[in-house]
Amino acid sequence: MQIYLFLSGEDDSSFCHKITKALSEGWVLYGSPTYAFDATDKKMKVGQAVTRIVADQPYDPDKKLADYR
């Protein structure tokens, strides 16, 4: 089964660390990052989708994605 996660945050080094951590846990980049200006915060925001293949198992919407193995 393939699981999907969309990570987002301010366009700064902490976001890069968030993506790097996900990659180190076996997630794979999916598509291109997206950027948007948050007029309320007056800051750029960035998002990146990642996916990971896990063992076939029933999908449970109450289960944390990190708990799928």
C-alpha positions in Angstrom: 0.0 0.0 0.0 1.2 3.5 -0.7 0.6 6.2 1.8 0.7 10.0 1.2 1.7 12.9 3.4 1.7 16.6 2.6 4.3 18.6 4.6 4.0 22.4 4.9 5.5 25.3 6.7 7.4 28.5 6.4 10.1 28.7 3.7 13.1 28.3 6.1 15.7 25.8 7.2 13.3 24.1 9.6 11.1 23.1 6.6 14.2 21.6 4.9 14.9 19.7 8.1 11.3 18.4 8.1 11.7 17.1 4.6 15.1 15.6 5.3 13.7 13.8 8.3 10.9 12.3 6.2 13.3 11.2 3.5 15.5 9.5 6.2 12.4 7.6 7.4 11.8 6.1 3.9 9.4 8.7 2.5 10.0 9.7 -1.2 9.3 13.1 -2.8 6.1 13.2 -4.8 5.9 15.9 -7.4 7.3 19.4 -7.1 7.2 21.7 -4.1 4.6 24.4 -4.0 5.1 28.0 -2.8 2.6 30.6 -1.7 2.7 34.0 -0.1 0.7 34.2 3.2 -0.6 37.7 3.2 -1.7 37.5 6.8 1.8 36.5 8.1 3.6 38.3 5.2 5.8 35.2 4.7 6.3 32.6 2.0 5.0 29.2 2.8 6.1 26.0 1.1 4.6 22.5 0.8 5.9 19.2 -0.4 4.1 15.9 -0.9 5.9 12.7 0.1 4.8 9.0 -0.3 6.0 5.7 1.2 5.3 2.1 0.3 4.2 0.0 3.3 3.1 -3.6 3.8 -0.4 -4.3 2.5 -2.7 -3.9 5.4 -6.2 -2.4 6.1 -6.3 1.4 5.9 -7.3 2.9 9.3 -8.0 6.7 9.2 -7.4 6.8 13.0 -3.9 5.4 12.7 -0.9 7.8 12.5 0.8 7.6 9.1 4.1 7.1 10.9 2.8 3.9 12.5 2.4 2.2 9.1 5.3 -0.2 8.4 
